Amino acid sequence: MKMYHTIAFTLLVIGGLNWLLIGLFSWGIGNLVGDLISRIIYILVGLAAIYEVATHKQNCRQCGVNTSPSTGGGTMV
């Protein structure tokens, strides 16, 4: 599972940097590679986002910590 998270996180960083380039310079990864490859990258970034949304709660250290005072759970950072 950690491997999937690492791959998904890397793809999300690539996607975020791509949006930054588009926002700042109107230039993105699609300008660097061909249409088919950029389309595949965009699909992979989208699938990575769906994966992270679906598994975030069980993988996130902060979200997985029980901060309820009634149960004597962990501390909130």
PDB file with one MODEL, atoms N, CA, C and O in Angstrom:
MODEL        1
ATOM      1  N   MET A   1       0.815  -1.189   0.000  1.00  0.00           N
ATOM      2  CA  MET A   1       0.000   0.000   0.000  1.00  0.00           C
ATOM      3  C   MET A   1       0.865   1.262   0.000  1.00  0.00           C
ATOM      4  O   MET A   1       0.501   2.262  -0.617  1.00  0.00           O
ATOM      5  N   LYS A   2       2.010   1.218   0.690  1.00  0.00           N
ATOM      6  CA  LYS A   2       2.870   2.393   0.726  1.00  0.00           C
ATOM      7  C   LYS A   2       3.381   2.738  -0.671  1.00  0.00           C
ATOM      8  O   LYS A   2       3.547   3.912  -0.999  1.00  0.00           O
ATOM      9  N   MET A   3       3.629   1.722  -1.491  1.00  0.00           N
ATOM     10  CA  MET A   3       4.093   1.969  -2.852  1.00  0.00           C
ATOM     11  C   MET A   3       3.033   2.732  -3.646  1.00  0.00           C
ATOM     12  O   MET A   3       3.357   3.676  -4.368  1.00  0.00           O
ATOM     13  N   TYR A   4       1.757   2.324  -3.515  1.00  0.00           N
ATOM     14  CA  TYR A   4       0.678   3.019  -4.217  1.00  0.00           C
ATOM     15  C   TYR A   4       0.564   4.463  -3.754  1.00  0.00           C
ATOM     16  O   TYR A   4       0.349   5.369  -4.559  1.00  0.00           O
ATOM     17  N   HIS A   5       0.709   4.670  -2.454  1.00  0.00           N
ATOM     18  CA  HIS A   5       0.631   6.024  -1.911  1.00  0.00           C
ATOM     19  C   HIS A   5       1.771   6.881  -2.460  1.00  0.00           C
ATOM     20  O   HIS A   5       1.551   8.033  -2.833  1.00  0.00           O
ATOM     21  N   THR A   6       2.978   6.332  -2.514  1.00  0.00           N
ATOM     22  CA  THR A   6       4.125   7.067  -3.027  1.00  0.00           C
ATOM     23  C   THR A   6       3.944   7.433  -4.491  1.00  0.00           C
ATOM     24  O   THR A   6       4.243   8.558  -4.893  1.00  0.00           O
ATOM     25  N   ILE A   7       3.464   6.503  -5.280  1.00  0.00           N
ATOM     26  CA  ILE A   7       3.212   6.767  -6.702  1.00  0.00           C
ATOM     27  C   ILE A   7       2.130   7.826  -6.858  1.00  0.00           C
ATOM     28  O   ILE A   7       2.277   8.762  -7.643  1.00  0.00           O
ATOM     29  N   ALA A   8       1.044   7.677  -6.109  1.00  0.00           N
ATOM     30  CA  ALA A   8      -0.051   8.638  -6.191  1.00  0.00           C
ATOM     31  C   ALA A   8       0.406  10.022  -5.758  1.00  0.00           C
ATOM     32  O   ALA A   8       0.063  11.017  -6.397  1.00  0.00           O
ATOM     33  N   PHE A   9       1.175  10.095  -4.681  1.00  0.00           N
ATOM     34  CA  PHE A   9       1.672  11.380  -4.201  1.00  0.00           C
ATOM     35  C   PHE A   9       2.570  12.035  -5.253  1.00  0.00           C
ATOM     36  O   PHE A   9       2.455  13.234  -5.504  1.00  0.00           O
ATOM     37  N   THR A  10       3.453  11.263  -5.861  1.00  0.00           N
ATOM     38  CA  THR A  10       4.337  11.793  -6.903  1.00  0.00           C
ATOM     39  C   THR A  10       3.535  12.332  -8.078  1.00  0.00           C
ATOM     40  O   THR A  10       3.833  13.409  -8.595  1.00  0.00           O
ATOM     41  N   LEU A  11       2.521  11.590  -8.500  1.00  0.00           N
ATOM     42  CA  LEU A  11       1.682  12.046  -9.606  1.00  0.00           C
ATOM     43  C   LEU A  11       0.919  13.312  -9.236  1.00  0.00           C
ATOM     44  O   LEU A  11       0.740  14.190 -10.080  1.00  0.00           O
ATOM     45  N   LEU A  12       0.471  13.420  -8.003  1.00  0.00           N
ATOM     46  CA  LEU A  12      -0.234  14.623  -7.570  1.00  0.00           C
ATOM     47  C   LEU A  12       0.697  15.832  -7.538  1.00  0.00           C
ATOM     48  O   LEU A  12       0.277  16.944  -7.858  1.00  0.00           O
ATOM     49  N   VAL A  13       1.949  15.625  -7.158  1.00  0.00           N
ATOM     50  CA  VAL A  13       2.916  16.722  -7.198  1.00  0.00           C
ATOM     51  C   VAL A  13       3.159  17.154  -8.642  1.00  0.00           C
ATOM     52  O   VAL A  13       3.218  18.349  -8.929  1.00  0.00           O
ATOM     53  N   ILE A  14       3.299  16.202  -9.539  1.00  0.00           N
ATOM     54  CA  ILE A  14       3.473  16.526 -10.961  1.00  0.00           C
ATOM     55  C   ILE A  14       2.268  17.311 -11.470  1.00  0.00           C
ATOM     56  O   ILE A  14       2.421  18.305 -12.180  1.00  0.00           O
ATOM     57  N   GLY A  15       1.070  16.859 -11.103  1.00  0.00           N
ATOM     58  CA  GLY A  15      -0.141  17.562 -11.530  1.00  0.00           C
ATOM     59  C   GLY A  15      -0.223  18.967 -10.963  1.00  0.00           C
ATOM     60  O   GLY A  15      -0.618  19.900 -11.663  1.00  0.00           O
ATOM     61  N   GLY A  16       0.150  19.125  -9.693  1.00  0.00           N
ATOM     62  CA  GLY A  16       0.130  20.443  -9.082  1.00  0.00           C
ATOM     63  C   GLY A  16       1.131  21.390  -9.722  1.00  0.00           C
ATOM     64  O   GLY A  16       0.826  22.558  -9.964  1.00  0.00           O
ATOM     65  N   LEU A  17       2.325  20.884  -9.995  1.00  0.00           N
ATOM     66  CA  LEU A  17       3.334  21.711 -10.666  1.00  0.00           C
ATOM     67  C   LEU A  17       2.893  22.075 -12.080  1.00  0.00           C
ATOM     68  O   LEU A  17       3.168  23.176 -12.558  1.00  0.00           O
ATOM     69  N   ASN A  18       2.216  21.157 -12.739  1.00  0.00           N
ATOM     70  CA  ASN A  18       1.696  21.437 -14.071  1.00  0.00           C
ATOM     71  C   ASN A  18       0.679  22.579 -14.023  1.00  0.00           C
ATOM     72  O   ASN A  18       0.714  23.476 -14.865  1.00  0.00           O
ATOM     73  N   TRP A  19      -0.226  22.547 -13.040  1.00  0.00           N
ATOM     74  CA  TRP A  19      -1.208  23.634 -12.898  1.00  0.00           C
ATOM     75  C   TRP A  19      -0.513  24.954 -12.579  1.00  0.00           C
ATOM     76  O   TRP A  19      -0.951  26.009 -13.038  1.00  0.00           O
ATOM     77  N   LEU A  20       0.556  24.907 -11.806  1.00  0.00           N
ATOM     78  CA  LEU A  20       1.317  26.119 -11.515  1.00  0.00           C
ATOM     79  C   LEU A  20       1.908  26.704 -12.797  1.00  0.00           C
ATOM     80  O   LEU A  20       1.830  27.909 -13.033  1.00  0.00           O
ATOM     81  N   LEU A  21       2.498  25.842 -13.618  1.00  0.00           N
ATOM     82  CA  LEU A  21       3.069  26.303 -14.883  1.00  0.00           C
ATOM     83  C   LEU A  21       2.000  26.879 -15.801  1.00  0.00           C
ATOM     84  O   LEU A  21       2.224  27.894 -16.461  1.00  0.00           O
ATOM     85  N   ILE A  22       0.838  26.233 -15.843  1.00  0.00           N
ATOM     86  CA  ILE A  22      -0.255  26.735 -16.670  1.00  0.00           C
ATOM     87  C   ILE A  22      -0.719  28.094 -16.156  1.00  0.00           C
ATOM     88  O   ILE A  22      -0.945  29.013 -16.943  1.00  0.00           O
ATOM     89  N   GLY A  23      -0.861  28.222 -14.845  1.00  0.00           N
ATOM     90  CA  GLY A  23      -1.320  29.476 -14.268  1.00  0.00           C
ATOM     91  C   GLY A  23      -0.346  30.624 -14.448  1.00  0.00           C
ATOM     92  O   GLY A  23      -0.757  31.751 -14.726  1.00  0.00           O
ATOM     93  N   LEU A  24       0.943  30.349 -14.292  1.00  0.00           N
ATOM     94  CA  LEU A  24       1.943  31.409 -14.382  1.00  0.00           C
ATOM     95  C   LEU A  24       2.340  31.747 -15.807  1.00  0.00           C
ATOM     96  O   LEU A  24       2.491  32.917 -16.159  1.00  0.00           O
ATOM     97  N   PHE A  25       2.509  30.716 -16.627  1.00  0.00           N
ATOM     98  CA  PHE A  25       3.108  30.931 -17.941  1.00  0.00           C
ATOM     99  C   PHE A  25       2.250  30.468 -19.110  1.00  0.00           C
ATOM    100  O   PHE A  25       2.673  30.576 -20.261  1.00  0.00           O
ATOM    101  N   SER A  26       1.056  29.956 -18.838  1.00  0.00           N
ATOM    102  CA  SER A  26       0.200  29.361 -19.882  1.00  0.00           C
ATOM    103  C   SER A  26       0.947  28.272 -20.643  1.00  0.00           C
ATOM    104  O   SER A  26       0.778  28.116 -21.853  1.00  0.00           O
ATOM    105  N   TRP A  27       1.769  27.524 -19.923  1.00  0.00           N
ATOM    106  CA  TRP A  27       2.573  26.468 -20.513  1.00  0.00           C
ATOM    107  C   TRP A  27       2.529  25.277 -19.571  1.00  0.00           C
ATOM    108  O   TRP A  27       2.766  25.419 -18.371  1.00  0.00           O
ATOM    109  N   GLY A  28       2.228  24.108 -20.109  1.00  0.00           N
ATOM    110  CA  GLY A  28       2.134  22.928 -19.273  1.00  0.00           C
ATOM    111  C   GLY A  28       2.861  21.750 -19.871  1.00  0.00           C
ATOM    112  O   GLY A  28       3.540  21.869 -20.891  1.00  0.00           O
ATOM    113  N   ILE A  29       2.711  20.613 -19.227  1.00  0.00           N
ATOM    114  CA  ILE A  29       3.393  19.399 -19.656  1.00  0.00           C
ATOM    115  C   ILE A  29       2.949  18.969 -21.053  1.00  0.00           C
ATOM    116  O   ILE A  29       3.704  18.321 -21.779  1.00  0.00           O
ATOM    117  N   GLY A  30       1.732  19.328 -21.421  1.00  0.00           N
ATOM    118  CA  GLY A  30       1.235  19.007 -22.755  1.00  0.00           C
ATOM    119  C   GLY A  30       2.044  19.656 -23.854  1.00  0.00           C
ATOM    120  O   GLY A  30       2.099  19.144 -24.972  1.00  0.00           O
ATOM    121  N   ASN A  31       2.680  20.793 -23.547  1.00  0.00           N
ATOM    122  CA  ASN A  31       3.529  21.465 -24.528  1.00  0.00           C
ATOM    123  C   ASN A  31       4.879  20.781 -24.685  1.00  0.00           C
ATOM    124  O   ASN A  31       5.560  20.967 -25.694  1.00  0.00           O
ATOM    125  N   LEU A  32       5.265  19.993 -23.694  1.00  0.00           N
ATOM    126  CA  LEU A  32       6.573  19.348 -23.705  1.00  0.00           C
ATOM    127  C   LEU A  32       6.529  17.983 -24.385  1.00  0.00           C
ATOM    128  O   LEU A  32       7.455  17.617 -25.109  1.00  0.00           O
ATOM    129  N   VAL A  33       5.468  17.241 -24.155  1.00  0.00           N
ATOM    130  CA  VAL A  33       5.321  15.904 -24.729  1.00  0.00           C
ATOM    131  C   VAL A  33       4.144  15.902 -25.700  1.00  0.00           C
ATOM    132  O   VAL A  33       3.409  16.885 -25.788  1.00  0.00           O
ATOM    133  N   GLY A  34       3.969  14.830 -26.410  1.00  0.00           N
ATOM    134  CA  GLY A  34       2.896  14.729 -27.381  1.00  0.00           C
ATOM    135  C   GLY A  34       1.518  14.652 -26.735  1.00  0.00           C
ATOM    136  O   GLY A  34       1.390  14.489 -25.522  1.00  0.00           O
ATOM    137  N   ASP A  35       0.500  14.772 -27.565  1.00  0.00           N
ATOM    138  CA  ASP A  35      -0.879  14.767 -27.087  1.00  0.00           C
ATOM    139  C   ASP A  35      -1.247  13.470 -26.377  1.00  0.00           C
ATOM    140  O   ASP A  35      -1.878  13.502 -25.321  1.00  0.00           O
ATOM    141  N   LEU A  36      -0.863  12.337 -26.942  1.00  0.00           N
ATOM    142  CA  LEU A  36      -1.223  11.053 -26.349  1.00  0.00           C
ATOM    143  C   LEU A  36      -0.550  10.872 -24.990  1.00  0.00           C
ATOM    144  O   LEU A  36      -1.195  10.444 -24.033  1.00  0.00           O
ATOM    145  N   ILE A  37       0.728  11.190 -24.899  1.00  0.00           N
ATOM    146  CA  ILE A  37       1.450  11.029 -23.640  1.00  0.00           C
ATOM    147  C   ILE A  37       0.901  11.983 -22.580  1.00  0.00           C
ATOM    148  O   ILE A  37       0.725  11.590 -21.427  1.00  0.00           O
ATOM    149  N   SER A  38       0.631  13.225 -22.958  1.00  0.00           N
ATOM    150  CA  SER A  38       0.089  14.166 -21.974  1.00  0.00           C
ATOM    151  C   SER A  38      -1.300  13.733 -21.515  1.00  0.00           C
ATOM    152  O   SER A  38      -1.650  13.913 -20.348  1.00  0.00           O
ATOM    153  N   ARG A  39      -2.088  13.169 -22.414  1.00  0.00           N
ATOM    154  CA  ARG A  39      -3.412  12.679 -22.030  1.00  0.00           C
ATOM    155  C   ARG A  39      -3.292  11.528 -21.024  1.00  0.00           C
ATOM    156  O   ARG A  39      -4.050  11.462 -20.056  1.00  0.00           O
ATOM    157  N   ILE A  40      -2.341  10.632 -21.257  1.00  0.00           N
ATOM    158  CA  ILE A  40      -2.105   9.517 -20.326  1.00  0.00           C
ATOM    159  C   ILE A  40      -1.660  10.050 -18.962  1.00  0.00           C
ATOM    160  O   ILE A  40      -2.118   9.567 -17.926  1.00  0.00           O
ATOM    161  N   ILE A  41      -0.776  11.038 -18.961  1.00  0.00           N
ATOM    162  CA  ILE A  41      -0.318  11.624 -17.698  1.00  0.00           C
ATOM    163  C   ILE A  41      -1.487  12.265 -16.962  1.00  0.00           C
ATOM    164  O   ILE A  41      -1.618  12.090 -15.750  1.00  0.00           O
ATOM    165  N   TYR A  42      -2.341  13.005 -17.667  1.00  0.00           N
ATOM    166  CA  TYR A  42      -3.497  13.638 -17.027  1.00  0.00           C
ATOM    167  C   TYR A  42      -4.440  12.588 -16.441  1.00  0.00           C
ATOM    168  O   TYR A  42      -4.980  12.787 -15.353  1.00  0.00           O
ATOM    169  N   ILE A  43      -4.642  11.485 -17.141  1.00  0.00           N
ATOM    170  CA  ILE A  43      -5.500  10.407 -16.631  1.00  0.00           C
ATOM    171  C   ILE A  43      -4.874   9.798 -15.371  1.00  0.00           C
ATOM    172  O   ILE A  43      -5.578   9.550 -14.392  1.00  0.00           O
ATOM    173  N   LEU A  44      -3.563   9.555 -15.389  1.00  0.00           N
ATOM    174  CA  LEU A  44      -2.892   8.989 -14.221  1.00  0.00           C
ATOM    175  C   LEU A  44      -2.950   9.930 -13.020  1.00  0.00           C
ATOM    176  O   LEU A  44      -3.122   9.480 -11.887  1.00  0.00           O
ATOM    177  N   VAL A  45      -2.808  11.228 -13.262  1.00  0.00           N
ATOM    178  CA  VAL A  45      -2.900  12.200 -12.170  1.00  0.00           C
ATOM    179  C   VAL A  45      -4.314  12.191 -11.593  1.00  0.00           C
ATOM    180  O   VAL A  45      -4.482  12.240 -10.375  1.00  0.00           O
ATOM    181  N   GLY A  46      -5.324  12.130 -12.446  1.00  0.00           N
ATOM    182  CA  GLY A  46      -6.698  12.065 -11.975  1.00  0.00           C
ATOM    183  C   GLY A  46      -6.983  10.802 -11.177  1.00  0.00           C
ATOM    184  O   GLY A  46      -7.651  10.856 -10.145  1.00  0.00           O
ATOM    185  N   LEU A  47      -6.486   9.676 -11.643  1.00  0.00           N
ATOM    186  CA  LEU A  47      -6.660   8.419 -10.905  1.00  0.00           C
ATOM    187  C   LEU A  47      -5.924   8.465  -9.566  1.00  0.00           C
ATOM    188  O   LEU A  47      -6.410   7.930  -8.569  1.00  0.00           O
ATOM    189  N   ALA A  48      -4.751   9.104  -9.544  1.00  0.00           N
ATOM    190  CA  ALA A  48      -4.010   9.249  -8.295  1.00  0.00           C
ATOM    191  C   ALA A  48      -4.799  10.086  -7.294  1.00  0.00           C
ATOM    192  O   ALA A  48      -4.808   9.782  -6.101  1.00  0.00           O
ATOM    193  N   ALA A  49      -5.456  11.131  -7.769  1.00  0.00           N
ATOM    194  CA  ALA A  49      -6.272  11.968  -6.888  1.00  0.00           C
ATOM    195  C   ALA A  49      -7.438  11.176  -6.314  1.00  0.00           C
ATOM    196  O   ALA A  49      -7.739  11.285  -5.125  1.00  0.00           O
ATOM    197  N   ILE A  50      -8.088  10.389  -7.143  1.00  0.00           N
ATOM    198  CA  ILE A  50      -9.198   9.559  -6.669  1.00  0.00           C
ATOM    199  C   ILE A  50      -8.702   8.555  -5.639  1.00  0.00           C
ATOM    200  O   ILE A  50      -9.355   8.342  -4.618  1.00  0.00           O
ATOM    201  N   TYR A  51      -7.562   7.941  -5.895  1.00  0.00           N
ATOM    202  CA  TYR A  51      -6.988   6.979  -4.951  1.00  0.00           C
ATOM    203  C   TYR A  51      -6.680   7.646  -3.610  1.00  0.00           C
ATOM    204  O   TYR A  51      -7.001   7.101  -2.554  1.00  0.00           O
ATOM    205  N   GLU A  52      -6.059   8.821  -3.655  1.00  0.00           N
ATOM    206  CA  GLU A  52      -5.710   9.510  -2.412  1.00  0.00           C
ATOM    207  C   GLU A  52      -6.949   9.934  -1.639  1.00  0.00           C
ATOM    208  O   GLU A  52      -6.966   9.850  -0.411  1.00  0.00           O
ATOM    209  N   VAL A  53      -7.983  10.386  -2.332  1.00  0.00           N
ATOM    210  CA  VAL A  53      -9.228  10.758  -1.652  1.00  0.00           C
ATOM    211  C   VAL A  53      -9.851   9.529  -0.997  1.00  0.00           C
ATOM    212  O   VAL A  53     -10.334   9.602   0.133  1.00  0.00           O
ATOM    213  N   ALA A  54      -9.841   8.411  -1.698  1.00  0.00           N
ATOM    214  CA  ALA A  54     -10.474   7.194  -1.189  1.00  0.00           C
ATOM    215  C   ALA A  54      -9.710   6.591  -0.015  1.00  0.00           C
ATOM    216  O   ALA A  54     -10.329   5.989   0.862  1.00  0.00           O
ATOM    217  N   THR A  55      -8.388   6.733   0.029  1.00  0.00           N
ATOM    218  CA  THR A  55      -7.591   6.076   1.068  1.00  0.00           C
ATOM    219  C   THR A  55      -6.982   7.049   2.064  1.00  0.00           C
ATOM    220  O   THR A  55      -6.230   6.632   2.945  1.00  0.00           O
ATOM    221  N   HIS A  56      -7.283   8.315   1.948  1.00  0.00           N
ATOM    222  CA  HIS A  56      -6.635   9.322   2.780  1.00  0.00           C
ATOM    223  C   HIS A  56      -6.837   9.082   4.273  1.00  0.00           C
ATOM    224  O   HIS A  56      -5.875   9.115   5.039  1.00  0.00           O
ATOM    225  N   LYS A  57      -8.042   8.847   4.681  1.00  0.00           N
ATOM    226  CA  LYS A  57      -8.340   8.735   6.111  1.00  0.00           C
ATOM    227  C   LYS A  57      -7.561   7.597   6.776  1.00  0.00           C
ATOM    228  O   LYS A  57      -7.096   7.746   7.906  1.00  0.00           O
ATOM    229  N   GLN A  58      -7.416   6.477   6.094  1.00  0.00           N
ATOM    230  CA  GLN A  58      -6.700   5.353   6.698  1.00  0.00           C
ATOM    231  C   GLN A  58      -5.186   5.510   6.595  1.00  0.00           C
ATOM    232  O   GLN A  58      -4.458   4.885   7.367  1.00  0.00           O
ATOM    233  N   ASN A  59      -4.691   6.324   5.668  1.00  0.00           N
ATOM    234  CA  ASN A  59      -3.242   6.486   5.501  1.00  0.00           C
ATOM    235  C   ASN A  59      -2.673   7.697   6.219  1.00  0.00           C
ATOM    236  O   ASN A  59      -1.480   7.726   6.518  1.00  0.00           O
ATOM    237  N   CYS A  60      -3.491   8.687   6.501  1.00  0.00           N
ATOM    238  CA  CYS A  60      -3.008   9.944   7.066  1.00  0.00           C
ATOM    239  C   CYS A  60      -2.793   9.806   8.572  1.00  0.00           C
ATOM    240  O   CYS A  60      -3.680   9.355   9.297  1.00  0.00           O
ATOM    241  N   ARG A  61      -1.627  10.193   9.023  1.00  0.00           N
ATOM    242  CA  ARG A  61      -1.310  10.091  10.450  1.00  0.00           C
ATOM    243  C   ARG A  61      -2.199  11.015  11.279  1.00  0.00           C
ATOM    244  O   ARG A  61      -2.677  10.622  12.343  1.00  0.00           O
ATOM    245  N   GLN A  62      -2.423  12.227  10.804  1.00  0.00           N
ATOM    246  CA  GLN A  62      -3.231  13.169  11.571  1.00  0.00           C
ATOM    247  C   GLN A  62      -4.703  12.815  11.535  1.00  0.00           C
ATOM    248  O   GLN A  62      -5.388  12.958  12.548  1.00  0.00           O
ATOM    249  N   CYS A  63      -5.211  12.360  10.408  1.00  0.00           N
ATOM    250  CA  CYS A  63      -6.625  12.008  10.314  1.00  0.00           C
ATOM    251  C   CYS A  63      -6.925  10.702  11.041  1.00  0.00           C
ATOM    252  O   CYS A  63      -8.048  10.492  11.499  1.00  0.00           O
ATOM    253  N   GLY A  64      -5.943   9.834  11.148  1.00  0.00           N
ATOM    254  CA  GLY A  64      -6.137   8.552  11.807  1.00  0.00           C
ATOM    255  C   GLY A  64      -6.046   8.635  13.319  1.00  0.00           C
ATOM    256  O   GLY A  64      -6.431   7.695  14.015  1.00  0.00           O
ATOM    257  N   VAL A  65      -5.539   9.757  13.842  1.00  0.00           N
ATOM    258  CA  VAL A  65      -5.400   9.923  15.285  1.00  0.00           C
ATOM    259  C   VAL A  65      -6.746  10.286  15.877  1.00  0.00           C
ATOM    260  O   VAL A  65      -7.437  11.171  15.372  1.00  0.00           O
ATOM    261  N   ASN A  66      -7.117   9.604  16.945  1.00  0.00           N
ATOM    262  CA  ASN A  66      -8.368   9.894  17.633  1.00  0.00           C
ATOM    263  C   ASN A  66      -8.127  11.063  18.574  1.00  0.00           C
ATOM    264  O   ASN A  66      -7.385  10.930  19.547  1.00  0.00           O
ATOM    265  N   THR A  67      -8.747  12.213  18.297  1.00  0.00           N
ATOM    266  CA  THR A  67      -8.517  13.417  19.105  1.00  0.00           C
ATOM    267  C   THR A  67      -9.681  13.698  20.048  1.00  0.00           C
ATOM    268  O   THR A  67      -9.758  14.780  20.631  1.00  0.00           O
ATOM    269  N   SER A  68     -10.561  12.759  20.199  1.00  0.00           N
ATOM    270  CA  SER A  68     -11.725  12.947  21.062  1.00  0.00           C
ATOM    271  C   SER A  68     -11.303  12.938  22.522  1.00  0.00           C
ATOM    272  O   SER A  68     -10.652  11.992  22.963  1.00  0.00           O
ATOM    273  N   PRO A  69     -11.665  13.988  23.295  1.00  0.00           N
ATOM    274  CA  PRO A  69     -11.262  14.017  24.700  1.00  0.00           C
ATOM    275  C   PRO A  69     -11.966  12.954  25.541  1.00  0.00           C
ATOM    276  O   PRO A  69     -11.448  12.554  26.584  1.00  0.00           O
ATOM    277  N   SER A  70     -13.123  12.495  25.110  1.00  0.00           N
ATOM    278  CA  SER A  70     -13.869  11.528  25.905  1.00  0.00           C
ATOM    279  C   SER A  70     -13.211  10.147  25.891  1.00  0.00           C
ATOM    280  O   SER A  70     -13.421   9.356  26.811  1.00  0.00           O
ATOM    281  N   THR A  71     -12.421   9.850  24.864  1.00  0.00           N
ATOM    282  CA  THR A  71     -11.787   8.535  24.774  1.00  0.00           C
ATOM    283  C   THR A  71     -10.329   8.576  25.196  1.00  0.00           C
ATOM    284  O   THR A  71      -9.652   7.548  25.215  1.00  0.00           O
ATOM    285  N   GLY A  72      -9.845   9.767  25.535  1.00  0.00           N
ATOM    286  CA  GLY A  72      -8.442   9.871  25.933  1.00  0.00           C
ATOM    287  C   GLY A  72      -7.505   9.635  24.776  1.00  0.00           C
ATOM    288  O   GLY A  72      -6.417   9.090  24.958  1.00  0.00           O
ATOM    289  N   GLY A  73      -7.916  10.044  23.572  1.00  0.00           N
ATOM    290  CA  GLY A  73      -7.128   9.804  22.377  1.00  0.00           C
ATOM    291  C   GLY A  73      -5.878  10.645  22.319  1.00  0.00           C
ATOM    292  O   GLY A  73      -5.468  11.261  23.303  1.00  0.00           O
ATOM    293  N   GLY A  74      -5.281  10.657  21.144  1.00  0.00           N
ATOM    294  CA  GLY A  74      -4.023  11.352  20.926  1.00  0.00           C
ATOM    295  C   GLY A  74      -4.172  12.859  20.997  1.00  0.00           C
ATOM    296  O   GLY A  74      -5.268  13.388  21.187  1.00  0.00           O
ATOM    297  N   THR A  75      -3.058  13.533  20.841  1.00  0.00           N
ATOM    298  CA  THR A  75      -3.065  14.986  20.891  1.00  0.00           C
ATOM    299  C   THR A  75      -3.218  15.560  19.499  1.00  0.00           C
ATOM    300  O   THR A  75      -2.829  14.947  18.505  1.00  0.00           O
ATOM    301  N   MET A  76      -3.782  16.726  19.452  1.00  0.00           N
ATOM    302  CA  MET A  76      -3.979  17.385  18.175  1.00  0.00           C
ATOM    303  C   MET A  76      -2.815  18.342  17.928  1.00  0.00           C
ATOM    304  O   MET A  76      -2.474  19.145  18.796  1.00  0.00           O
ATOM    305  N   VAL A  77      -2.210  18.257  16.755  1.00  0.00           N
ATOM    306  CA  VAL A  77      -1.051  19.089  16.434  1.00  0.00           C
ATOM    307  C   VAL A  77      -1.494  20.288  15.674  1.00  0.00           C
ATOM    308  O   VAL A  77      -0.670  21.124  15.304  1.00  0.00           O
TER     309      VAL A  77
ENDMDL
END
